[in-house]
Amino acid sequence: MICCVFLFIKCIDHESKNDISGIKYEQYAGSSTCINCHKAIYDSHVQTAHFLTSQRSDQKNIKGSFDPGQNTFSFKPNVYVAAEKRGALFYQVAYINGTEKMAQPFDITVGSGKRGQTFLFWRKNNLFQLPLTYFTSANQWTNSPGYSNKVVFNRPITSRCLECHSTYFEKISAEDSIKEDFSKTKIVYGVDCEKCHGPAAQHVDFHQKNPNEKKGRYIIDPRLFTREQSLESCRLCHGGKLTKSKPSFSFTAGDKLSDFFTMDTTNKAVADIDVHGNSYGRLIASQCFIKSQMTCNTCHNSHENETGKLAVFSQRCMGCHTEKNGNFCKEKAQVGNKIVQNCIDCHMPELPSKAIMVLLQGNDLPTSASMRSHFIAVYPEETKKYLLLNKMK
């Protein structure tokens, strides 16, 4: 991998550097405090899949239906789970031969709903996954991935899971404890402003007391990151399986990932890297990445919800691929100016994931979620399909 200068320091005022080994809930301000000075960015960011990747469950953020006839999934002919509203609360309820056997509440919604949502519930201070997942492309309840034909309410959620679907959960059990206990109140849901800019309580306090100070103090500025720092901030959650060597939520943007995780140095073939969970691994194998200084932020604006905006992403491709540079798409002669609207479906198609698979009702074989491939390349079959639909007459 091409690396910039190895300056693995935080882009933060030296006088305010936090003790990253012991970040506490009190150091977070909450993204709602950002609205006072950064309203436009805040209003945009709260619409993103990152921000919505975890929330306290309520009727607004549970996508699946609770209507009779649309609210169940059968695991076996005599075993099913129903999504039910009881009073003001929502539950997943397991039935065997028509008799209720277990009911647990929707406490936390995980996922924006772009691909789907899964759900967690509290049992004392432990978190567990509920057996039903909402699968967006089929608009139905399915088994949670990996549940097969078994109904269980005892799949534990770990701090490493939460690290990628939230900004902060405070763990209250010992680090070496097998069972992880979490505070129910010391939580920062979603991947919010402080995931990339660091805990901001000191920043907010300083600027409230010094409103004329224009330089952002006591805050991380990712614009000042080296290429490696920028990539590793995203790799934390989009870099495949990482084995932590320090407690979850110790890493903050700008840190050196290998100080917190045991890194897998195996060079895997692209075909062996799933499209879900390791976008980083596929990206760094791409010639676009190898021959440039691009990072994730070259294409992604983390402050904007750009889901499905293929023309926007295509314009970013054409920041490098131009007729003047001699590397523009050769299919323009067949497609014409339509080509500028969509580089993505040809060179970064959606492919089935082997990691995220669910059983649709009535099917014996699992269905894969489709994810955008981050291995930028020529996909001949996808090109054929695109030309068939868009070739000039």
C-alpha positions as CSV (number, residue, x, y, z in Angstrom):
1,M,0.0,0.0,0.0
2,I,1.2,3.5,-0.8
3,C,1.7,5.4,2.4
4,C,2.1,9.1,3.1
5,V,4.4,10.3,5.9
6,F,3.8,8.1,9.0
7,L,2.7,10.9,11.2
8,F,0.2,9.0,13.4
9,I,-0.7,11.9,15.6
10,K,-4.1,13.3,16.3
11,C,-4.9,16.4,14.3
12,I,-6.0,18.0,17.5
13,D,-4.5,20.8,19.7
14,H,-1.6,19.3,21.6
15,E,-2.8,20.9,24.8
16,S,-6.1,19.1,24.6
17,K,-5.1,15.6,23.6
18,N,-7.3,13.1,25.5
19,D,-6.1,10.0,27.3
20,I,-7.4,7.7,24.6
21,S,-7.1,4.6,26.7
22,G,-9.8,5.8,29.1
23,I,-12.4,7.7,27.1
24,K,-15.5,8.2,29.2
25,Y,-19.1,9.1,28.4
26,E,-18.7,12.5,30.0
27,Q,-16.2,13.5,27.3
28,Y,-18.9,13.3,24.7
29,A,-21.2,16.3,24.0
30,G,-23.7,14.6,21.7
31,S,-24.2,15.6,18.1
32,S,-27.2,17.8,18.9
33,T,-24.8,20.3,20.4
34,C,-23.1,20.7,17.0
35,I,-26.3,22.3,15.5
36,N,-25.5,25.6,17.3
37,C,-22.4,26.3,15.1
38,H,-22.7,23.7,12.3
39,K,-26.4,23.6,11.5
40,A,-26.2,22.9,7.8
41,I,-23.7,20.0,8.2
42,Y,-25.7,18.7,11.2
43,D,-29.0,18.8,9.3
44,S,-27.5,16.9,6.4
45,H,-25.5,14.3,8.4
46,V,-28.5,13.2,10.5
47,Q,-30.0,11.9,7.2
48,T,-27.1,9.6,6.5
49,A,-27.0,5.8,7.0
50,H,-24.0,6.3,9.3
51,F,-25.9,8.4,11.7
52,L,-29.0,6.1,11.5
53,T,-27.0,2.9,12.0
54,S,-28.3,2.6,15.6
55,Q,-31.2,4.2,17.4
56,R,-33.4,3.6,20.4
57,S,-36.3,1.6,18.8
58,D,-39.6,3.3,18.2
59,Q,-42.4,3.2,15.7
60,K,-40.6,5.6,13.3
61,N,-37.4,3.6,12.9
62,I,-38.7,0.0,12.8
63,K,-39.3,-0.6,9.1
64,G,-41.0,-4.0,9.2
65,S,-44.8,-4.4,9.3
66,F,-46.8,-5.2,12.5
67,D,-50.0,-5.7,10.5
68,P,-51.6,-9.2,10.8
69,G,-50.6,-11.4,7.9
70,Q,-47.4,-9.4,7.3
71,N,-45.8,-9.6,10.7
72,T,-44.6,-13.1,11.1
73,F,-41.8,-15.5,9.9
74,S,-42.1,-19.2,10.2
75,F,-38.9,-21.0,11.2
76,K,-40.7,-24.5,11.1
77,P,-44.2,-25.5,10.3
78,N,-45.2,-25.2,13.9
79,V,-42.7,-22.5,15.0
80,Y,-43.0,-18.8,14.1
81,V,-42.0,-15.4,15.5
82,A,-44.3,-12.4,15.3
83,A,-43.6,-8.7,15.4
84,E,-46.3,-7.4,17.7
85,K,-47.3,-4.0,19.2
86,R,-48.5,-4.3,22.8
87,G,-49.7,-1.0,24.1
88,A,-46.9,1.5,23.4
89,L,-44.2,-1.1,23.1
90,F,-43.1,-3.4,20.3
91,Y,-42.1,-7.1,20.8
92,Q,-40.8,-10.1,18.9
93,V,-42.9,-13.1,20.2
94,A,-42.1,-16.8,19.6
95,Y,-44.9,-19.2,19.2
96,I,-44.8,-23.0,19.2
97,N,-48.0,-24.8,18.1
98,G,-49.8,-21.5,18.6
99,T,-48.7,-21.0,22.2
100,E,-46.5,-18.1,23.2
101,K,-43.1,-19.2,24.5
102,M,-41.0,-16.1,24.6
103,A,-41.5,-12.3,24.1
104,Q,-38.7,-9.7,24.1
105,P,-38.9,-6.0,23.3
106,F,-37.4,-4.1,20.4
107,D,-35.0,-2.0,22.4
108,I,-32.4,-0.9,19.8
109,T,-32.7,-0.7,16.0
110,V,-29.5,-1.5,14.1
111,G,-29.3,-0.3,10.5
112,S,-30.8,2.6,8.6
113,G,-33.0,0.3,6.5
114,K,-31.1,0.8,3.3
115,R,-30.4,-2.9,3.1
116,G,-32.2,-4.0,6.2
117,Q,-32.5,-3.8,10.0
118,T,-31.8,-6.1,12.9
119,F,-32.8,-5.5,16.5
120,L,-31.4,-5.8,20.0
121,F,-33.0,-6.2,23.4
122,W,-31.7,-5.7,26.9
123,R,-31.6,-8.5,29.5
124,K,-30.4,-6.7,32.6
125,N,-27.1,-5.1,31.4
126,N,-26.5,-7.4,28.5
127,L,-27.6,-7.0,24.9
128,F,-28.9,-9.8,22.7
129,Q,-30.0,-10.0,19.0
130,L,-33.7,-10.6,18.3
131,P,-34.5,-13.5,15.9
132,L,-36.3,-11.4,13.2
133,T,-34.5,-9.1,10.8
134,Y,-36.2,-6.8,8.3
135,F,-34.9,-7.4,4.8
136,T,-35.5,-4.2,2.7
137,S,-35.3,-5.6,-0.9
138,A,-38.0,-8.2,-0.1
139,N,-40.0,-5.9,2.2
140,Q,-40.5,-8.6,4.7
141,W,-39.4,-10.1,8.0
142,T,-36.8,-12.8,7.7
143,N,-34.7,-14.9,10.1
144,S,-31.7,-12.9,11.4
145,P,-28.6,-14.0,9.5
146,G,-27.3,-17.2,10.9
147,Y,-30.5,-18.2,12.7
148,S,-31.4,-20.9,10.1
149,N,-34.5,-22.8,11.5
150,K,-33.8,-22.2,15.1
151,V,-35.5,-19.6,17.3
152,V,-33.2,-18.3,20.0
153,F,-33.0,-15.1,22.1
154,N,-29.5,-15.7,23.5
155,R,-27.1,-14.4,20.8
156,P,-24.9,-11.9,22.7
157,I,-23.9,-8.5,21.2
158,T,-20.3,-7.6,22.0
159,S,-18.6,-4.3,22.3
160,R,-16.8,-5.0,19.0
161,C,-20.2,-5.2,17.3
162,L,-21.3,-1.9,18.9
163,E,-18.0,-0.2,18.1
164,C,-19.0,-0.2,14.4
165,H,-22.7,0.6,14.9
166,S,-22.5,3.4,17.4
167,T,-20.2,6.2,18.6
168,Y,-20.0,5.0,22.2
169,F,-21.3,2.4,24.6
170,E,-19.9,2.4,28.1
171,K,-18.9,-1.1,29.2
172,I,-19.3,-1.7,33.0
173,S,-17.9,-5.2,33.2
174,A,-14.3,-6.1,33.5
175,E,-12.4,-6.1,30.2
176,D,-11.5,-9.8,30.6
177,S,-15.1,-10.8,31.5
178,I,-16.7,-13.3,29.0
179,K,-20.1,-11.7,29.6
180,E,-20.1,-8.0,28.6
181,D,-22.3,-5.6,30.7
182,F,-23.1,-2.2,29.4
183,S,-24.6,1.0,30.9
184,K,-28.1,1.6,29.6
185,T,-27.7,5.3,29.8
186,K,-24.1,6.1,28.8
187,I,-24.6,5.6,25.1
188,V,-24.0,7.7,22.0
189,Y,-26.1,6.1,19.3
190,G,-25.2,6.1,15.6
191,V,-22.0,6.9,13.9
192,D,-22.3,10.6,14.6
193,C,-20.1,13.7,14.5
194,E,-17.9,12.6,17.4
195,K,-17.0,9.3,15.7
196,C,-14.8,11.2,13.3
197,H,-14.1,14.4,15.2
198,G,-13.5,12.9,18.6
199,P,-15.3,13.4,22.0
200,A,-16.3,17.1,21.9
201,A,-17.4,18.1,25.4
202,Q,-14.3,20.2,25.9
203,H,-14.6,21.7,22.4
204,V,-18.2,22.8,23.0
205,D,-17.4,24.1,26.5
206,F,-14.4,26.2,25.2
207,H,-16.3,27.7,22.3
208,Q,-19.4,28.5,24.3
209,K,-17.1,30.5,26.7
210,N,-15.1,32.0,23.8
211,P,-17.6,32.7,21.0
212,N,-15.2,34.9,19.1
213,E,-12.6,32.2,18.7
214,K,-12.8,31.1,15.1
215,K,-10.2,28.3,15.2
216,G,-11.8,25.0,16.2
217,R,-10.2,24.0,19.5
218,Y,-10.1,20.7,21.3
219,I,-11.5,18.8,18.3
220,I,-10.1,16.5,15.6
221,D,-10.0,17.9,12.0
222,P,-9.9,14.9,9.6
223,R,-9.0,17.3,6.7
224,L,-5.5,17.4,8.2
225,F,-5.1,13.6,8.2
226,T,-2.4,11.8,6.2
227,R,-3.7,9.3,3.6
228,E,-3.1,6.5,6.0
229,Q,-4.9,8.1,8.9
230,S,-7.9,8.8,6.7
231,L,-8.1,5.3,5.4
232,E,-7.7,3.7,8.8
233,S,-10.5,5.8,10.3
234,C,-12.8,4.1,7.8
235,R,-11.0,0.7,8.0
236,L,-12.0,0.4,11.7
237,C,-15.5,-0.7,10.5
238,H,-15.1,-1.3,6.8
239,G,-11.9,-3.4,6.9
240,G,-13.1,-6.9,7.6
241,K,-12.5,-8.8,10.8
242,L,-10.1,-7.1,13.2
243,T,-9.0,-8.7,16.5
244,K,-8.8,-6.0,19.1
245,S,-5.8,-5.8,21.4
246,K,-7.2,-2.9,23.4
247,P,-10.7,-2.2,24.7
248,S,-13.4,-1.3,22.1
249,F,-14.0,2.5,21.8
250,S,-10.3,3.2,22.6
251,F,-9.5,3.9,19.0
252,T,-10.4,7.4,17.8
253,A,-10.0,8.9,14.3
254,G,-6.4,9.7,13.5
255,D,-5.0,6.8,15.6
256,K,-2.8,4.1,14.2
257,L,-5.1,1.0,13.9
258,S,-2.3,-1.5,14.7
259,D,-2.0,0.1,18.1
260,F,-5.5,-1.2,18.9
261,F,-5.9,-4.3,16.7
262,T,-4.0,-7.3,15.6
263,M,-3.8,-6.8,11.9
264,D,-4.3,-9.6,9.4
265,T,-1.4,-9.3,6.9
266,T,-2.6,-12.1,4.7
267,N,-2.9,-11.0,1.0
268,K,-6.3,-12.3,0.0
269,A,-7.5,-12.6,-3.5
270,V,-10.2,-10.1,-4.3
271,A,-12.6,-13.0,-5.0
272,D,-12.2,-14.1,-1.4
273,I,-13.1,-10.7,0.1
274,D,-16.8,-10.4,0.7
275,V,-18.5,-7.3,-0.6
276,H,-19.9,-6.8,2.9
277,G,-17.7,-5.7,5.7
278,N,-14.4,-5.2,3.9
279,S,-14.8,-2.5,1.4
280,Y,-11.3,-1.4,2.3
281,G,-9.8,-4.7,1.3
282,R,-11.4,-4.6,-2.1
283,L,-10.6,-0.9,-2.7
284,I,-6.9,-1.2,-2.1
285,A,-6.7,-4.0,-4.7
286,S,-8.1,-1.6,-7.3
287,Q,-5.8,0.0,-9.9
288,C,-7.6,3.3,-9.3
289,F,-6.3,3.2,-5.7
290,I,-2.9,1.8,-6.4
291,K,-2.1,4.5,-9.0
292,S,-3.4,7.4,-7.1
293,Q,-3.6,9.0,-3.6
294,M,-7.3,8.4,-3.3
295,T,-9.0,7.7,0.0
296,C,-12.6,6.8,0.9
297,N,-13.3,10.5,1.1
298,T,-12.3,11.0,-2.5
299,C,-15.7,9.5,-3.4
300,H,-17.7,9.7,-0.2
301,N,-18.9,12.9,1.6
302,S,-19.6,11.6,5.1
303,H,-21.8,14.7,5.8
304,E,-24.3,13.9,3.0
305,N,-26.8,11.2,2.3
306,E,-25.7,10.3,-1.2
307,T,-27.3,6.9,-1.4
308,G,-28.3,6.0,-5.0
309,K,-26.8,9.2,-6.5
310,L,-24.9,7.5,-9.2
311,A,-24.4,10.7,-11.2
312,V,-22.7,12.3,-8.2
313,F,-20.3,9.5,-7.8
314,S,-19.7,9.3,-11.5
315,Q,-18.6,12.9,-11.6
316,R,-16.0,12.1,-9.0
317,C,-14.7,9.3,-11.2
318,M,-14.4,11.8,-14.0
319,G,-12.2,14.0,-11.8
320,C,-9.4,11.6,-12.9
321,H,-10.9,9.8,-15.9
322,T,-11.1,12.4,-18.7
323,E,-10.7,12.5,-22.4
324,K,-7.8,14.9,-22.0
325,N,-6.0,12.4,-19.8
326,G,-6.7,9.7,-22.4
327,N,-8.3,7.4,-19.8
328,F,-12.0,8.2,-20.4
329,C,-14.5,5.4,-20.9
330,K,-14.2,3.8,-24.3
331,E,-17.9,3.0,-24.5
332,K,-18.9,6.7,-25.0
333,A,-19.1,6.1,-28.7
334,Q,-21.9,3.6,-28.1
335,V,-23.7,5.3,-25.3
336,G,-23.0,9.0,-25.8
337,N,-23.4,11.5,-23.0
338,K,-25.4,9.1,-20.9
339,I,-22.0,7.7,-19.9
340,V,-21.4,10.6,-17.6
341,Q,-24.4,9.7,-15.5
342,N,-23.3,6.3,-14.5
343,C,-19.8,4.9,-14.3
344,I,-20.7,3.0,-11.1
345,D,-22.9,0.1,-12.3
346,C,-20.3,-1.0,-14.8
347,H,-17.2,-0.6,-12.6
348,M,-18.6,-1.0,-9.1
349,P,-21.6,-3.2,-9.5
350,E,-23.8,-4.5,-6.7
351,L,-22.8,-8.1,-6.0
352,P,-24.3,-10.8,-3.7
353,S,-22.8,-11.0,-0.2
354,K,-21.8,-14.4,1.2
355,A,-21.8,-13.0,4.7
356,I,-25.2,-11.5,4.8
357,M,-27.8,-14.1,3.8
358,V,-31.3,-14.6,5.0
359,L,-34.2,-17.1,4.4
360,L,-37.2,-15.5,2.8
361,Q,-40.5,-17.0,3.8
362,G,-41.2,-20.2,1.9
363,N,-37.7,-20.5,0.5
364,D,-35.3,-23.3,1.3
365,L,-32.2,-21.6,0.0
366,P,-30.9,-18.4,1.6
367,T,-31.0,-15.0,-0.3
368,S,-28.0,-12.8,-0.3
369,A,-28.1,-9.0,0.3
370,S,-26.5,-7.2,-2.6
371,M,-23.7,-4.7,-1.8
372,R,-21.8,-2.3,-3.9
373,S,-18.4,-3.7,-4.8
374,H,-15.5,-1.5,-3.9
375,F,-13.1,-3.4,-6.2
376,I,-13.0,-0.8,-9.1
377,A,-12.5,-2.8,-12.3
378,V,-14.0,-3.8,-15.6
379,Y,-16.9,-6.3,-15.2
380,P,-17.6,-7.5,-18.7
381,E,-21.1,-8.9,-17.9
382,E,-22.1,-5.7,-16.2
383,T,-20.9,-3.7,-19.1
384,K,-22.9,-5.8,-21.5
385,K,-26.1,-5.2,-19.5
386,Y,-25.4,-1.5,-19.3
387,L,-24.8,-1.2,-23.1
388,L,-27.9,-3.2,-23.8
389,L,-30.0,-0.7,-21.8
390,N,-28.3,2.5,-22.9
391,K,-26.8,2.0,-26.4
392,M,-27.7,4.9,-28.7
393,K,-30.2,4.0,-31.5
